[in-house]
Amino acid sequence: MEGDVARKHARDFNPVIVTADFNNVEITYKDVEIEGADKKKVKVSPTIKLNREGDVFSFTLIDKDNPANNQTYKIAYVFGGNWNQHFEAQVGSAYYPTPMRWIVEDGQWTAKPFNDIWWVADGTPDGRPKKPEEMPKAKTGDATCDGCHTTGFNAAKDKESGRWVGRKVELGIGCESCHGPGSKHAATKGKSDIVNPARLNAVQQDQLCGQCHSRVTNRQEKELSYPLGFVPGNVDLEQRVKFWTYSSNRKNFWANGYSSKNRQQYHDVQFSGHTKAGVTCITCHDAHSPRKGYAQLRLEKGKLCLQCHKTSAEMYKDSTMAQAGVGCTDCHMARIANRSDATQKNKSHWDASSHTFAVVMPQAADKLKMKSSCDACHEGADKAAKGSAVAQQQAEIKKKIAELETAIAAAKKGKKAKEAGKLLAAVKDDRSFGAHNPQKAMALLDKALKIMAKK
C-alpha cells in the first residue's frame, strides 16, 4: 500500500514508523471521569509513563500510592501517522486501544486520554490501573477499531472470555477492502470476477466508503462499532448499522446535523447536492493515489471544483476573495470539525473539512452555537460585519433578480428579453445570489435592467 491509506490504518509494530515520542515520557491526565464502584462518576488524575528499550516500545500505568498495582504493556499495532498516531497494546490474549494519542501537527501527546478504560476509581486522587482481567470485554480493539482498520475482518465473541475476537485477512486497508474477495479473480484473471468500484452505481460507491467513513452501531451486535459482512457492491449498509446522529451522539455533531468530528464524511454528504446529482466519493478521491497530505484527490482542489462548476468559477474569477487567494474548498469545505484533541500547545484543532459542501454563515452559526465557514479568516466583530454584509448583498441581488424576471416576463419574447435573459442566467446559474462576487453579479443585473428599459 502507498500514500495516505497505508498511513491511516493498522500496521504491525515497527520502530521506523513510530513518529510519537516514547523516550521516558511521563503524562498525567487531569480530571478524567471514570465510574466508581457505586457506578457514580468520579474524577481522577492518572499518570502513565512511556518507555523505549531498543526496539521495544511500552507504556506503564502508574499507581503513585501503591506501585505494586502498576501495569506495563507493549505496543503491538500502530495506527496512523499523517495527522494523529495511536496504538493498540496486547493485554493477555486481547488487544486494546491505548490511552495516549500523538498529534503530529503539534509534536505532542494529547492532554486528555484517548479513552478511560484503563483505570478504576479506588478513592485515591489517581485511581488504580485495572488488572488485565478487569479490562472491559466490549472495548477491545476488535470490537471498536479493527473492523475499519484491517482487510477481510470478521469478529465473534470468545465463549470463555466473553471478549470480541477478530480475524482478518491482513492489516491495513488492502485491495479486497474496495474490490471484494479476490481468490476467484486471482485464479481466472477475469474482470467480471472482481469488483471495480468505478463500475458500481452511486449508492454502491458511497456505501463502500461509508462503511468506515461514518460512526455507527452494529444493529445486530450493539457492542460493535462497524458493520459485519458488508462487501463492495452491497447497498444494505443502513440495514446492518445504525448511524449516529445529533440526537444520539451530540458530541459528534452540530445541532443542524453537520459533523463536528472527523471520519463522518458519509453523514455529511447526505446533506449535499452532490449526492443527489450522483457525485460520489471516488469522483474526487483516488484510493490508489500516493500523494501524502492531499486527501488522495484526483486533482488539485480548485481544479476539481472547476470541472463541474464552470459558471460559478467564471463569476468568482477576479472577485475580492479570489484575489486574496481564497479557494472553493476554503468556504464550501471549511474546517468545522476536529480529529485531534487538545495538547499543551493547542487547546483545539479544527482540522477536519466539512463534506456537506454548504457554507455556514456567521449568523446561522451563532444561532446554532457552531463553527462557521468564516472562522478561519475572520473573528469577532469583523466576522459578524462580513457576514451581515454578505447577507445584505444577497438580499439586494435577490430583489433585483425578481425585478428583472418581472420585466422579462412582461416583454415575453424579443431581442431585449433574450439578451437580458442571458445576463440573468449568468447570475442565477451561479446559485450564490452574489456571494461569490457581489460587484459582478450586481453589474450584470444592472446591465440587463438597462437593456430592458431601452425603448
N, C-alpha and C positions, 0 to 999 in steps of 0.2 A: 504493500500500500504506500501511497505517496500523499504529500500535502496535508491539508487540514484534517481530512478524515482520519488518517492514521494517528494524528496527534491528539484527537479528541477522545479516543476510546482506549479500552483496557489493553495493556501490554504487560508481558512478563517483566518482573523487576530486572532492571539493568542500570547500573550506576550512571552510564553515559547519558541516559535520557532524563535523569532527575535534575531539574533546574532549582528545586527548592533547597533551602539551607538546613541541613541536619547536623551541622558541626557544633555539638554541645550547646544546643539552643534550649532555653527554658521559657515556657509560656505559661502565664497564669491568666485564666479566663475569669473575668469578674461577673458576678451576679448571674450565674447560669441557673435557670429554673428547671428543677427536677422534682420528681414525686418522692415524698417521704413514705414511710411505712403506712401512714394513715391515708395515703393517696392524695394528700394535700400538697400543693406546690410550695416548695421552699427554694431559697436562693443560696447557692454555694459558689465558692471561687476556687475551682480545682486547678492543679498545676500538672503540666506534662513536660517531660524532658526528651529532646530529640538527640539521637546519637548516631555516629557513623564510625564503624570499625572496619577499615578496609573497604570491602565491597558489601558489607552488611549494614543496612540502614534499619533503625528501630526507634520506637518511642516507648517511654515509661510513664505510666500513670502514677503520680506521686501521692502518697498519703503522708502529709507532713507530721501528723501527730502519732502515726504508727507505721513506720516504714515496712513492717512485715506485710502490710497489705499492698505494697507496690506491685504493679503488674507490668511486665515488659513484653512487647510483641514486635515481630519482624515485619517489615514491609514485604508484601507478596506481589501486589499488582500496582501499576502506575496508570493513572488516568489523566489525559490532557497534557497541556504544556504551552498552548498558544496564549490563552488568557489566564486560566487557573490550572493548578496541578493538585490533584488529590490522590488518595491511595486506599488500598484495601490491605488489611493485615489478617494473618491467619490466627484464629482463636480455636484451639483444638482442631477439629476437622472442618470447621466452618470459616468463612471469610466475611469480615465486617468493614464497612467504610470507616476510616479513621476519623478522629475528632478534628484534626488540623487540615487546613486548606491554604495553599500558597497562591498569592495573587501576583502574577508575572509582571504586570504594569508597575506595581509598587515595589517589587522585590521584597515582599514581607508576607508573614503569615497573618491570617485574619484575626481580628481582636476577639471574636466570639467563635466558639466551636462550630464545626460543620454539622455536628449532631450532639445530642446529650445522652446517648445510650450507654456511655461508658461508666457512669457514676451512679451511686445510690446515696441518699441522704442518711447520715448517721448521727446527726446532732452537732457535728463539728463544722467549722467555717468552710472547710474544703471538701466535705463529704468523704466518701470512700470509693476507691476504684472497685468496680464489680469484679467478681471472680469469673473465670471462664464459663462456669456452669450457670451463672446468673445473667449472662448476656441474653437479650430478648430474641426469642426464636423467630419472630416475624420481621426482624430488622437486619437479617443477613444481606450481604451484597447480592446474593442470588435472588432475594425477594424484592429488593428495592432498586438495584442499579444495573445488574448484569444483563437483563433482558434486552437493553438497548445499547450495551457497550461490547457485545460479542456477536458472533455469527452462528446461526443454527442452534439457538438457545432453546432449551426446554427445562422446566422445573417441576419438581414433585416434592411432597413432604416426606421426610425420612420418618418411618414409623417409630423408630426407637427414640430419637432425639426430639422429634416434633419440629425440627428446623427445615426450612426450604433448602433443597439441594439442587443446583443447576447442572445441566450437561450441555456442553457447547461443542460445535464443530471446530471453532477457532476463536482466539481472542480478537478483539477489534472488529471493525466493520469490513468484512471481506466481500468478494464478488457475489456470493449467494444471498447476502442481505438484500440486494436490489434485483438480482437476476433469478433468484429462486434456486431450488436444488439443482445441482449440475451434473449428477452422475450419468444420467441418460445422454445429456448433451456431450459429455466427455467421450462417451462411447461411440455416438453416431456422428458427432461434429455437425449435426443438423441445426439450422437456425430455428426451426419450429420446436425444438426440444429444449429451448431456454427462453426465459422471459427477457425481452428487450423493453425497458421502461419507456423508451421513446415511442413505442408502438401501442402502449396502453392508452386507454381513454383518460380524460382529465380527472375523473373521480378516482380511477385506479392509481394514477400517478400521485395525486395528492395524498391518498391514504397510505401509499407506500412510504412516503416521507413522514406522514402524520403519525404512524405507529410509534415513532420515537420523538418526533419534534412536537410533543404535547405532554401534558401532565394528566394522568388518568388513574383510575382504579379499575382493576380487573372485575368484570361483572360476576364471574363465577367464583373466583378466588380473591376475595376482597383484601387479602394481605399483600397481593402482588400489585406492582406499580407499572405494569405493561401488559400488552395482550399476549396470549399464548396461541400458538398455531397459525398466526397470521403469516401469509406468504404473498410475495409480489403478485399482483393481479386480482387479489381479493377486493371486495367492496363492502365487507361486513364489519368494518372496524368499530362502528358505533354499537353493533350487537355484542362485541367482545369486551368493550371497555366503556366506562362512564367518564366522560370528560369533566375535568374540574371547571368550575365557574366562579364568578364573583360571589354568588350565593353560598357555594360550598367551601371555597378556599379564598377568603378575602385578601390574604397576604400576597396572593399571586396575581391579582387583577385590580384594575381601577374600577370605579363604580359604573362606568359605561361598558365594562366587559373587556376593554383592551388590556393586554398583558402588561404587568409591571415586573415580571420576571422573565429570564431567558428560557429558551427551549420550550416556547409555547407558540411557535410560528403557525402551527396548524389552527390553533384557536383564533389567531389574528386574521388569517386570510379568509375566514368565514365572513368577516365584515367587508371584505374587499370586492370591488367591482371586477378585479382581475379574475377572481374565482368564477363569477357569473359569466365572464367573457371566455372562459376556457384557458386562461393563462395559469400555468402550473408552476410548481417549484422548479422543475427542470427546464422550464422556459428560460429562466435566468441563471440557474446554478448548474454546474457540471461536476458531478461527484468524482470524476477522474482527474480534475484539474490539480496540478501540483503547486499552484500559486498560494503560498502561505500568506495569511493575513488579508486575503481578498474575498473571503467567504466563498471561494471557488466559483466566482462569477464567470460567465462566458465571455463577457466584455467588460471594459471599464464601466463604472456605474452610470455615468452620464450617457455614454453611447448606448447602453442597454435601453434606457428610457426612450431615447430618440428613435429607436426602431419602430415604435408604435405611436408615440405621442408627438407627431410631427407638427401638428397645429399649435400645440402648447409650446413646443420648442421655438417656433417662429415668433410667437407672442412674447415669450420670456427673453428672447435674444435682445441684448442691449439695455435691459432693464437695470435699475439701480442695484438690485440684488445680484443679477448676473455679473455686473461689473465688479461687485465686491467678492466674487468667487463662490457664491452660494450655489450649490447644485441641487438637482431634483430631490435626491435622497436626503439632503440635509433637513428638508421640511417634511417631505412625504414619508420618510422612514426615520424620523427623529429618534434619538436615543432616550426613550421614555421608560425603559425597563433596565433592570440590572441583573448581571450574572455574578458579580463579585461583591462579597461582603466587605464591611469596613476593616481597615487596618489602622495602625498608628499614623500612617502617612495620609490616608484619605478616609474621611468619615463616610462617604458614599461614592458609588461608582455607577453612573448612568451610562452603561457601556453596551447595551443591547438594543438593536434597532427594532422599532415597531414594524410589523408586517401587515397592518391594516391599510397602509398607504394613504391614510386620512391625515390631514393637517389638524392638529388640536390647537385652536386659537387660545390666547391667554384668558379671554372672558369665560370660555367654556371650561378651561382648566381650573380656574378659580372656583367655579360653582361645583365642580366635581372633586375638588381638592386633589388634583393630579398634576403631573408634569405636562408642560405644553411643548409644542414643536418649536417655540421661540426661545426656550430656556438656554440653549447652547450659546446664543449670541447676546441675548438681552435679559435684563433683570430689573426688578423693582418698578419704579415709575416709568423708566424708559420702555420696558416691556409692555406695560399697560397702555402707554401712549401709542406705541407702534400697533398694538392690537386694535385699539379704538380707531386709529387712522385707517387701517385696512377695512374694518367693518363699515366705516362711513363711506369709503370709496366704493365698496361693493354695493352699498345701498344706492348710491348715486348712479352707478352704472346700470343696475337692475331697473331703476326708474327710467333711464334713458333708453334702455333696450325696449321697455314696454311702449314708450313714446314712439320709437322708430317702428316697431311692429304694427302699431295702430296706423301710422302713416302709410306703410307699405300695403297693409290690408285694404285701406281706403282706395289706394291707387290701383289695386288689383293687379294689373299687368302693365307692361311697358318698359321702355329702356331705363327710366329713372328707378323704377322699382327693382329691376334686375340688378342694376349697378349698386344700389344701396343694399340690396339683399346679400350681395357677396361680402360687403364690408361687415354687415351684421353677422353673417355666418362665421367670419373670422374671429369675432369676439365670442359668440355663443359656443362654437365648437371647441374653443379653448377650455371652457367649462369652469374657469376660475372666477368668473364675474369680475375680472380686472385685477385679481390678487397677484397674478404673475407679472403684470406690467400695467398699472392703472393709467399711466400717462398715454401709453399707446392705445389701450382699449378705448379711452375717452376720446382720443383724437380720431380714431376710426368711426366711432359712433357720431361724433360731431360732423365729420365729413359726410357721412351717409345722410344725416338730417338736412344738411345744406343742399345736398343733391335733391332730396325730396321737396325742399322748399322752392326750388327753381320753378319758374313758370315757363 
